[in-house]
Amino acid sequence: MKNILRTLCSFSLLLVLVVPVAADTIRLKDGSVIRGQVIGFKDQQFTILIGAGTQGRRSRTVIYMEDVESIEFDSATTAAAAALANDDSSASPSYQPPRSTPSNASTAPASRPNNSSPSSSAPAFFTIKVAVRADNANNGWTNTGLVVRQGQRLRISATGRISLGVGRFSTPAGLANVADNDKLLRTEATGALIAVIGDDNDDFILIGTRRDFVAQRDGVLFLGVNEGNLRDNTGTYDIVIEAEAR
């Protein structure tokens, strides 16, 4: 089964790479800007496809993470391609985190990572920007393309306004007075921004408008909306992720 999934992942990535896509924007600390397609991250290096050469060929360049100021993904497709290209990740756009609370789970919010204590020497961070869809596309999760490591510090902030249907609108903080027995974090505000690390995990994390936490496991970071019925939702939240350079 694992070999089949790897084959499907590779084929999906190939489809992404052969179809023209709009460019991601990579801003470097020296002030220069690269526009291309981020397809991988390994050994502290981003792999980026740039240009459009003869016969559809594209140049490939490698940028060290420590040189990156920020990355703004143009689309969820590009972000998913980045996750697929990472050899350490088994994530696939076809396999997303669960959208229902397991039957043996508590109605209380899942355990959340503890906030980290500031160290004597401030860690370096790089920035990723992504739009989180409010609807049920991709099982209700947006793949950020960021593969995090256990112990890595993350700072996530969110802005924007989405429609939850039937005339209700929400910010990333959510709506505290809207009942929803099917949402993933049942005691937290409906429509709030939530996260999960890995596609085989149900330890959902409340983000809201801002959250600073330490990853408790390795995996791809997914973001979504804390609501049970996403079918009539529209709009996106604008997300800025600051990830510790490790």
Backbone as CSV, one residue per row, in Angstrom:
resi,resn,N_x,N_y,N_z,CA_x,CA_y,CA_z,C_x,C_y,C_z
1,MET,0.826,-1.202,0.000,0.000,0.000,0.000,0.864,1.257,0.000
2,LYS,1.957,1.249,0.809,2.822,2.412,0.855,3.430,2.704,-0.504
3,ASN,3.828,1.637,-1.231,4.407,1.830,-2.567,3.393,2.433,-3.522
4,ILE,2.130,1.992,-3.392,1.073,2.543,-4.248,0.876,4.015,-3.958
5,LEU,0.838,4.375,-2.660,0.657,5.774,-2.289,1.807,6.625,-2.777
6,ARG,3.052,6.096,-2.664,4.202,6.857,-3.146,4.103,7.099,-4.647
7,THR,3.641,6.053,-5.383,3.482,6.194,-6.831,2.452,7.256,-7.155
8,LEU,1.316,7.229,-6.432,0.275,8.231,-6.660,0.769,9.621,-6.342
9,CYS,1.542,9.754,-5.256,2.087,11.061,-4.879,3.025,11.578,-5.953
10,SER,3.881,10.688,-6.460,4.836,11.100,-7.492,4.110,11.523,-8.749
11,PHE,3.054,10.769,-9.107,2.297,11.109,-10.300,1.585,12.435,-10.140
12,SER,1.031,12.673,-8.924,0.359,13.947,-8.671,1.333,15.098,-8.800
13,LEU,2.544,14.924,-8.263,3.554,15.971,-8.347,3.942,16.228,-9.792
14,LEU,4.054,15.153,-10.586,4.401,15.318,-11.987,3.353,16.139,-12.712
15,LEU,2.080,15.900,-12.413,1.010,16.675,-13.036,1.118,18.138,-12.669
16,VAL,1.443,18.403,-11.421,1.589,19.791,-10.975,2.715,20.477,-11.719
17,LEU,3.822,19.766,-11.928,4.998,20.393,-12.514,4.853,20.633,-14.012
18,VAL,4.054,19.789,-14.698,3.961,19.968,-16.143,2.879,20.963,-16.525
19,VAL,2.008,21.331,-15.585,0.967,22.320,-15.865,1.467,23.689,-15.447
20,PRO,1.366,24.702,-16.324,1.842,26.033,-15.970,1.149,26.535,-14.715
21,VAL,1.923,27.126,-13.807,1.364,27.681,-12.580,1.896,29.078,-12.381
22,ALA,1.151,29.875,-11.631,1.621,31.211,-11.291,2.738,31.085,-10.272
23,ALA,3.541,32.122,-10.172,4.778,32.018,-9.405,4.578,32.266,-7.918
24,ASP,5.351,31.529,-7.118,5.530,31.859,-5.715,6.544,32.994,-5.638
25,THR,6.489,33.742,-4.554,7.416,34.866,-4.378,8.326,34.581,-3.194
26,ILE,9.622,34.496,-3.463,10.615,34.221,-2.428,11.454,35.477,-2.245
27,ARG,11.368,36.075,-1.072,12.128,37.289,-0.773,13.332,36.909,0.089
28,LEU,14.510,37.344,-0.349,15.737,37.015,0.353,16.161,38.163,1.267
29,LYS,16.977,37.838,2.247,17.394,38.829,3.228,18.287,39.908,2.634
30,ASP,18.888,39.636,1.471,19.728,40.656,0.834,18.910,41.629,-0.008
31,GLY,17.556,41.480,0.014,16.680,42.381,-0.715,16.235,41.881,-2.075
32,SER,16.845,40.835,-2.588,16.461,40.308,-3.896,15.189,39.470,-3.790
33,VAL,14.508,39.320,-4.934,13.253,38.588,-4.991,13.330,37.545,-6.096
34,ILE,12.911,36.325,-5.794,12.860,35.243,-6.776,11.409,34.847,-6.959
35,ARG,10.985,34.718,-8.221,9.631,34.244,-8.511,9.729,32.923,-9.267
36,GLY,9.147,31.910,-8.689,9.210,30.574,-9.271,8.247,29.661,-8.550
37,GLN,8.526,28.370,-8.598,7.662,27.392,-7.938,8.481,26.605,-6.925
38,VAL,8.134,26.767,-5.648,8.813,26.018,-4.594,8.320,24.574,-4.652
39,ILE,9.237,23.636,-4.896,8.822,22.236,-5.045,9.392,21.338,-3.964
40,GLY,10.265,21.842,-3.109,10.808,20.964,-2.092,11.568,21.690,-1.010
41,PHE,11.703,21.012,0.118,12.512,21.531,1.218,13.190,20.351,1.888
42,LYS,14.522,20.349,1.903,15.279,19.254,2.494,16.665,19.755,2.856
43,ASP,17.171,19.269,3.999,18.512,19.639,4.449,18.665,21.162,4.535
44,GLN,17.608,21.826,5.046,17.632,23.274,5.249,17.728,24.062,3.938
45,GLN,17.264,23.466,2.822,17.329,24.135,1.523,15.992,24.026,0.800
46,PHE,15.558,25.141,0.194,14.382,25.151,-0.659,14.807,24.895,-2.101
47,THR,14.090,24.023,-2.792,14.315,23.799,-4.221,13.235,24.545,-4.992
48,ILE,13.664,25.369,-5.976,12.742,26.260,-6.676,12.913,26.104,-8.180
49,LEU,11.798,25.970,-8.892,11.806,25.977,-10.354,11.548,27.400,-10.821
50,ILE,12.377,27.891,-11.752,12.225,29.259,-12.239,12.303,29.287,-13.752
51,GLY,11.723,30.345,-14.337,11.827,30.563,-15.777,10.991,29.589,-16.580
52,ALA,11.101,29.735,-17.886,10.422,28.854,-18.836,11.324,28.729,-20.057
53,GLY,12.189,27.730,-20.031,13.157,27.557,-21.113,12.569,26.890,-22.331
54,THR,13.422,26.487,-23.230,12.982,25.833,-24.456,12.350,24.487,-24.146
55,GLN,11.370,24.105,-24.953,10.659,22.837,-24.821,10.050,22.664,-23.435
56,GLY,9.689,23.787,-22.816,9.014,23.728,-21.526,9.911,23.464,-20.342
57,ARG,11.225,23.398,-20.572,12.129,23.143,-19.461,12.224,24.361,-18.550
58,ARG,12.427,24.117,-17.255,12.561,25.205,-16.299,13.834,25.001,-15.498
59,SER,14.484,26.101,-15.188,15.714,26.025,-14.412,15.387,25.704,-12.960
60,ARG,16.323,25.044,-12.296,16.154,24.660,-10.901,17.250,25.323,-10.079
61,THR,16.850,25.950,-8.973,17.831,26.577,-8.104,17.572,26.166,-6.664
62,VAL,18.604,26.251,-5.829,18.511,25.874,-4.427,18.868,27.083,-3.571
63,ILE,18.023,27.389,-2.589,18.233,28.528,-1.701,18.289,28.021,-0.258
64,TYR,19.317,28.424,0.470,19.408,28.037,1.869,18.358,28.772,2.699
65,MET,17.748,28.064,3.647,16.686,28.631,4.472,17.147,29.880,5.218
66,GLU,18.396,29.894,5.650,18.896,31.028,6.421,18.964,32.311,5.601
67,ASP,18.895,32.181,4.268,18.936,33.356,3.399,17.543,33.879,3.053
68,VAL,16.502,33.159,3.479,15.135,33.495,3.096,14.502,34.417,4.132
69,GLU,13.945,35.520,3.648,13.184,36.438,4.512,11.731,35.992,4.610
70,SER,11.126,35.668,3.450,9.744,35.211,3.454,9.438,34.489,2.149
71,ILE,8.387,33.641,2.198,7.883,32.953,1.008,6.378,33.160,0.963
72,GLU,5.878,33.604,-0.162,4.440,33.761,-0.342,3.991,32.813,-1.447
73,PHE,3.250,31.762,-1.061,2.762,30.802,-2.038,1.627,31.415,-2.837
74,ASP,1.658,31.194,-4.139,0.628,31.771,-4.996,-0.690,31.014,-4.881
75,SER,-0.633,29.702,-4.632,-1.856,28.911,-4.599,-1.665,27.698,-3.721
76,ALA,-2.801,27.082,-3.331,-2.740,25.865,-2.528,-2.101,24.732,-3.313
77,THR,-2.249,24.741,-4.650,-1.633,23.712,-5.478,-0.123,23.746,-5.341
78,THR,0.449,24.939,-5.365,1.891,25.067,-5.218,2.336,24.594,-3.849
79,ALA,1.587,24.950,-2.818,1.950,24.528,-1.475,1.915,23.011,-1.349
80,ALA,0.902,22.398,-1.947,0.818,20.946,-1.894,1.988,20.307,-2.625
81,ALA,2.397,20.898,-3.746,3.542,20.378,-4.482,4.805,20.444,-3.649
82,ALA,4.947,21.500,-2.869,6.118,21.619,-2.012,6.145,20.503,-0.980
83,ALA,4.990,20.191,-0.420,4.939,19.127,0.573,5.241,17.779,-0.061
84,LEU,4.707,17.535,-1.256,4.936,16.271,-1.937,6.401,16.070,-2.272
85,ALA,7.089,17.139,-2.628,8.468,17.030,-3.059,9.426,16.778,-1.910
86,ASN,8.970,16.969,-0.687,9.840,16.768,0.465,9.946,15.279,0.757
87,ASP,11.141,14.749,0.672,11.354,13.317,0.819,11.027,12.816,2.216
88,ASP,11.025,13.721,3.207,10.781,13.302,4.574,9.302,13.277,4.903
89,SER,8.452,13.692,3.968,7.025,13.797,4.251,6.252,12.777,3.458
90,SER,5.235,12.191,4.084,4.367,11.245,3.390,3.028,11.865,3.068
91,ALA,2.926,13.189,3.207,1.649,13.870,2.985,1.294,13.885,1.515
92,SER,0.006,13.854,1.239,-0.490,13.902,-0.121,-1.754,14.723,-0.155
93,PRO,-2.003,15.498,-1.251,-3.249,16.247,-1.328,-4.474,15.352,-1.267
94,SER,-4.316,14.050,-1.609,-5.442,13.136,-1.577,-5.735,12.630,-0.174
95,TYR,-4.808,12.821,0.758,-4.974,12.329,2.111,-4.824,13.495,3.066
96,GLN,-5.941,13.920,3.650,-5.969,15.079,4.522,-6.275,14.635,5.946
97,PRO,-6.036,15.495,6.936,-6.392,15.149,8.322,-7.887,14.900,8.456
98,PRO,-8.310,14.183,9.493,-9.738,13.893,9.672,-10.533,15.158,9.934
99,ARG,-11.799,15.167,9.483,-12.677,16.309,9.737,-13.769,15.947,10.727
100,SER,-13.641,14.832,11.424,-14.610,14.473,12.451,-13.867,14.062,13.702
101,THR,-14.448,14.378,14.848,-13.827,14.019,16.109,-13.987,12.523,16.335
102,PRO,-12.905,11.761,16.620,-13.023,10.312,16.853,-14.018,10.022,17.970
103,SER,-14.668,8.841,17.861,-15.718,8.496,18.814,-15.208,8.396,20.238
104,ASN,-13.926,8.079,20.426,-13.386,7.949,21.764,-12.713,9.227,22.249
105,ALA,-12.886,10.303,21.503,-12.238,11.557,21.871,-13.111,12.321,22.852
106,SER,-12.481,13.129,23.671,-13.204,13.966,24.626,-13.843,15.126,23.900
107,THR,-14.909,15.674,24.485,-15.522,16.847,23.886,-14.703,18.093,24.155
108,ALA,-13.729,18.004,25.037,-12.859,19.140,25.300,-11.840,19.264,24.184
109,PRO,-11.234,20.446,24.016,-10.241,20.618,22.961,-9.098,19.641,23.135
110,ALA,-8.525,19.202,22.008,-7.376,18.308,22.056,-6.216,19.017,22.741
111,SER,-5.319,18.211,23.294,-4.166,18.801,23.977,-3.364,19.641,23.018
112,ARG,-2.881,20.776,23.522,-2.178,21.716,22.666,-0.759,21.883,23.138
113,PRO,0.138,22.195,22.198,1.532,22.382,22.579,1.684,23.535,23.563
114,ASN,2.624,23.390,24.462,2.914,24.461,25.400,3.687,25.571,24.731
115,ASN,3.439,26.791,25.171,4.225,27.910,24.658,5.668,27.757,25.087
116,SER,6.574,28.075,24.204,7.982,27.925,24.508,8.478,29.125,25.305
117,SER,9.505,28.889,26.096,10.127,29.972,26.841,11.194,30.622,25.982
118,PRO,11.287,31.947,25.978,12.276,32.603,25.155,13.672,32.224,25.596
119,SER,14.560,31.975,24.659,15.928,31.603,24.965,16.776,32.857,25.060
120,SER,17.975,32.673,25.580,18.873,33.805,25.757,19.281,34.399,24.423
121,SER,19.384,33.551,23.398,19.695,34.050,22.062,18.464,33.875,21.186
122,ALA,17.980,34.964,20.614,16.739,34.924,19.843,16.899,34.039,18.617
123,PRO,15.974,33.070,18.397,16.064,32.211,17.214,15.711,32.967,15.945
124,ALA,16.215,32.481,14.818,15.897,33.082,13.518,14.621,32.448,12.977
125,PHE,13.795,33.254,12.325,12.535,32.779,11.755,12.477,33.119,10.269
126,PHE,11.798,32.268,9.486,11.462,32.628,8.120,9.944,32.631,7.994
127,THR,9.430,33.351,7.011,7.995,33.616,6.912,7.382,32.954,5.687
128,ILE,6.202,32.389,5.867,5.411,31.826,4.774,4.009,32.431,4.844
129,LYS,3.472,32.826,3.694,2.126,33.380,3.638,1.239,32.437,2.824
130,VAL,0.037,32.213,3.297,-0.869,31.301,2.610,-2.310,31.716,2.897
131,ALA,-3.209,31.439,1.967,-4.638,31.705,2.146,-5.338,30.404,2.526
132,VAL,-6.131,30.443,3.589,-6.851,29.264,4.062,-8.304,29.355,3.621
133,ARG,-8.722,28.390,2.834,-10.098,28.363,2.336,-11.054,27.940,3.430
134,ALA,-12.256,28.534,3.405,-13.252,28.233,4.428,-14.162,27.076,4.035
135,ASP,-14.154,26.667,2.761,-15.090,25.639,2.297,-14.526,24.239,2.547
136,ASN,-15.195,23.227,1.987,-14.796,21.851,2.248,-13.890,21.266,1.176
137,ALA,-13.253,22.122,0.354,-12.277,21.622,-0.609,-11.132,20.951,0.142
138,ASN,-10.605,19.860,-0.419,-9.502,19.121,0.213,-9.846,18.696,1.639
139,ASN,-11.090,18.253,1.811,-11.554,17.763,3.107,-11.526,18.857,4.174
140,GLY,-11.563,20.112,3.744,-11.635,21.219,4.689,-10.297,21.676,5.238
141,TRP,-9.188,21.203,4.661,-7.860,21.585,5.155,-7.041,22.239,4.057
142,THR,-6.293,23.271,4.407,-5.345,23.908,3.492,-3.942,23.433,3.846
143,ASN,-3.274,22.829,2.867,-1.902,22.360,3.038,-0.976,23.564,2.911
144,THR,-0.273,23.926,3.988,0.602,25.099,3.948,1.905,24.834,3.202
145,GLY,2.219,23.563,2.952,3.486,23.226,2.309,4.657,23.255,3.263
146,LEU,4.419,23.545,4.541,5.494,23.641,5.522,5.599,22.331,6.300
147,VAL,6.756,21.698,6.221,7.021,20.493,6.999,7.731,20.914,8.285
148,VAL,7.072,20.745,9.407,7.647,21.177,10.678,8.277,19.996,11.397
149,ARG,9.161,20.298,12.332,9.850,19.278,13.112,9.478,19.418,14.586
150,GLN,9.446,18.312,15.291,9.155,18.344,16.718,10.132,19.275,17.425
151,GLY,9.584,20.156,18.256,10.406,21.116,18.964,10.592,22.436,18.240
152,GLN,10.101,22.521,16.995,10.235,23.760,16.224,9.182,24.764,16.672
153,ARG,9.591,26.004,16.865,8.669,27.044,17.295,7.973,27.664,16.090
154,LEU,6.667,27.868,16.224,5.850,28.449,15.162,5.066,29.628,15.717
155,ARG,4.980,30.687,14.918,4.130,31.831,15.239,3.181,32.026,14.066
156,ILE,1.893,31.898,14.319,0.891,31.990,13.252,-0.061,33.127,13.574
157,SER,-0.252,34.035,12.624,-1.220,35.120,12.780,-2.177,35.105,11.591
158,ALA,-3.407,35.529,11.825,-4.443,35.428,10.799,-5.312,36.670,10.773
159,THR,-5.735,37.041,9.569,-6.681,38.129,9.371,-7.694,37.690,8.318
160,GLY,-8.698,38.493,8.109,-9.676,38.195,7.066,-11.060,37.941,7.636
161,ARG,-11.991,37.669,6.730,-13.396,37.474,7.097,-14.000,36.462,6.128
162,ILE,-14.679,35.468,6.670,-15.289,34.436,5.842,-16.786,34.364,6.127
163,SER,-17.503,33.744,5.199,-18.924,33.498,5.394,-19.124,32.052,5.845
164,LEU,-19.894,31.873,6.925,-20.228,30.539,7.411,-21.605,30.096,6.921
165,GLY,-22.169,30.845,5.978,-23.497,30.531,5.473,-24.590,31.122,6.348
166,VAL,-25.797,31.112,5.832,-27.012,31.626,6.497,-26.775,32.984,7.149
167,GLY,-26.043,33.852,6.457,-25.862,35.217,6.915,-24.889,35.406,8.054
168,ARG,-24.085,34.394,8.357,-23.115,34.525,9.446,-21.716,34.733,8.878
169,PHE,-20.975,35.658,9.475,-19.621,35.958,9.040,-18.680,35.869,10.239
170,SER,-17.468,35.399,9.972,-16.534,35.160,11.069,-15.139,35.674,10.729
171,THR,-14.430,36.104,11.744,-13.004,36.400,11.660,-12.257,35.158,12.166
172,PRO,-10.929,35.141,12.111,-10.191,33.970,12.619,-10.425,33.680,14.100
173,ALA,-10.930,34.662,14.853,-11.231,34.432,16.264,-12.470,33.561,16.451
174,GLY,-13.346,33.501,15.424,-14.549,32.691,15.493,-15.717,33.393,16.155
175,LEU,-16.856,32.690,16.190,-18.087,33.208,16.784,-18.419,32.364,18.009
176,ALA,-18.295,32.966,19.181,-18.460,32.216,20.430,-19.911,31.807,20.695
177,ASN,-20.873,32.515,20.101,-22.282,32.264,20.419,-22.982,31.387,19.394
178,VAL,-22.227,30.727,18.514,-22.828,29.852,17.501,-22.599,28.400,17.897
179,ALA,-23.682,27.686,18.193,-23.578,26.281,18.596,-23.275,25.403,17.388
180,ASP,-22.434,24.395,17.583,-22.086,23.462,16.500,-21.514,22.205,17.150
181,ASN,-22.301,21.149,17.189,-21.868,19.906,17.827,-20.917,19.094,16.958
182,ASP,-20.753,19.496,15.699,-19.917,18.728,14.780,-18.536,19.338,14.554
183,LYS,-18.272,20.493,15.120,-16.957,21.103,14.915,-15.889,20.315,15.663
184,LEU,-14.646,20.445,15.199,-13.560,19.623,15.726,-13.191,19.980,17.160
185,LEU,-13.144,21.265,17.479,-12.900,21.719,18.851,-14.231,22.241,19.387
186,ARG,-14.972,21.386,20.075,-16.375,21.661,20.385,-16.573,22.794,21.381
187,THR,-15.583,23.044,22.218,-15.756,24.108,23.216,-15.111,25.416,22.773
188,GLU,-14.603,25.457,21.545,-13.995,26.682,21.015,-14.934,27.335,20.008
189,ALA,-14.667,28.573,19.678,-15.557,29.368,18.828,-15.718,28.758,17.432
190,THR,-16.948,28.785,16.941,-17.251,28.303,15.594,-16.649,29.256,14.561
191,GLY,-15.966,28.689,13.566,-15.357,29.496,12.518,-13.937,29.933,12.817
192,ALA,-13.439,29.611,13.994,-12.079,30.004,14.359,-11.055,29.242,13.523
193,LEU,-9.888,29.832,13.349,-8.797,29.171,12.635,-8.197,28.093,13.531
194,ILE,-8.025,26.893,12.960,-7.418,25.788,13.700,-6.302,25.179,12.858
195,ALA,-5.491,24.345,13.487,-4.360,23.718,12.801,-4.216,22.281,13.260
196,VAL,-3.480,21.505,12.462,-3.085,20.158,12.853,-1.777,19.852,12.141
197,ILE,-0.917,19.088,12.792,0.366,18.705,12.201,0.295,17.237,11.801
198,GLY,0.427,16.980,10.510,0.340,15.622,9.995,-1.053,15.273,9.536
199,ASP,-1.137,14.340,8.564,-2.443,13.943,8.033,-2.994,12.704,8.739
200,ASP,-2.317,12.264,9.802,-2.765,11.093,10.560,-2.956,11.459,12.027
201,ASN,-3.333,12.700,12.271,-3.331,13.246,13.626,-4.668,13.905,13.931
202,ASP,-5.144,13.760,15.156,-6.380,14.452,15.549,-6.159,15.353,16.756
203,ASP,-4.915,15.751,17.000,-4.623,16.728,18.055,-4.737,18.126,17.457
204,PHE,-5.962,18.596,17.337,-6.222,19.867,16.686,-5.826,21.022,17.600
205,ILE,-5.318,22.084,17.009,-4.765,23.212,17.753,-5.565,24.468,17.425
206,LEU,-6.061,25.152,18.437,-6.736,26.424,18.214,-5.685,27.502,17.913
207,ILE,-5.857,28.202,16.793,-4.954,29.296,16.427,-5.615,30.641,16.677
208,GLY,-6.874,30.815,16.216,-7.547,32.100,16.357,-6.848,33.170,15.536
209,THR,-6.729,34.355,16.085,-6.062,35.437,15.350,-4.548,35.355,15.459
210,ARG,-4.049,34.669,16.517,-2.594,34.526,16.668,-2.287,33.415,17.670
211,ARG,-1.251,32.659,17.383,-0.808,31.607,18.298,0.698,31.415,18.154
212,ASP,1.373,31.302,19.273,2.815,31.048,19.332,2.973,29.733,20.084
213,PHE,3.521,28.693,19.407,3.606,27.387,20.063,4.791,26.594,19.518
214,VAL,5.047,25.479,20.171,6.129,24.590,19.775,5.519,23.294,19.235
215,ALA,5.949,22.863,18.054,5.417,21.645,17.440,5.742,20.438,18.306
216,GLN,4.735,19.599,18.526,4.910,18.408,19.351,5.226,17.155,18.541
217,ARG,5.294,17.297,17.216,5.581,16.148,16.363,6.054,16.636,15.005
218,ASP,6.583,15.718,14.191,6.970,16.033,12.818,5.748,15.917,11.914
219,GLY,5.728,16.693,10.838,4.665,16.539,9.847,4.366,17.825,9.122
220,VAL,3.514,17.717,8.108,3.070,18.877,7.338,2.039,19.657,8.154
221,LEU,2.139,20.971,8.136,1.186,21.821,8.854,-0.028,22.089,7.979
222,PHE,-1.216,21.723,8.486,-2.486,21.994,7.815,-3.264,23.020,8.631
223,LEU,-4.016,23.876,7.935,-4.862,24.875,8.588,-6.292,24.731,8.092
224,GLY,-7.256,25.011,8.963,-8.649,24.891,8.580,-9.545,25.749,9.453
225,VAL,-10.849,25.525,9.324,-11.865,26.309,10.023,-12.616,25.395,10.987
226,ASN,-12.836,25.869,12.198,-13.505,25.082,13.233,-15.023,25.132,13.054
227,GLU,-15.500,24.329,12.122,-16.938,24.229,11.870,-17.234,22.853,11.306
228,GLY,-18.400,22.311,11.661,-18.760,20.984,11.182,-19.213,20.961,9.740
229,ASN,-20.051,21.916,9.348,-20.575,21.977,7.985,-19.868,23.078,7.209
230,LEU,-18.997,22.692,6.286,-18.228,23.661,5.502,-18.802,23.855,4.103
231,ARG,-19.863,23.139,3.758,-20.339,23.120,2.375,-20.818,24.475,1.883
232,ASP,-21.409,25.291,2.778,-21.944,26.576,2.335,-21.010,27.737,2.679
233,ASN,-19.761,27.437,3.033,-18.805,28.489,3.382,-18.164,29.096,2.148
234,THR,-17.771,30.353,2.258,-17.006,31.024,1.206,-15.969,31.935,1.863
235,GLY,-14.968,32.296,1.076,-13.960,33.226,1.561,-12.701,32.535,2.057
236,THR,-11.721,33.330,2.451,-10.445,32.815,2.936,-9.936,33.662,4.095
237,TYR,-9.122,33.050,4.925,-8.335,33.758,5.920,-6.922,33.949,5.359
238,ASP,-6.339,35.101,5.615,-4.963,35.375,5.187,-4.024,35.067,6.350
239,ILE,-3.066,34.179,6.120,-2.244,33.643,7.184,-0.775,34.003,6.970
240,VAL,-0.120,34.385,8.058,1.332,34.580,8.065,1.908,33.589,9.072
241,ILE,2.782,32.707,8.589,3.426,31.708,9.438,4.896,32.088,9.580
242,GLU,5.341,32.238,10.806,6.757,32.447,11.089,7.283,31.166,11.721
243,ALA,8.196,30.516,11.020,8.717,29.227,11.472,10.191,29.382,11.873
244,GLU,10.525,28.799,12.997,11.904,28.853,13.456,12.827,28.125,12.493
245,ALA,13.912,28.757,12.130,14.886,28.140,11.236,15.698,27.131,12.038
246,ARG,15.627,25.860,11.641,16.300,24.800,12.388,17.185,23.998,11.468
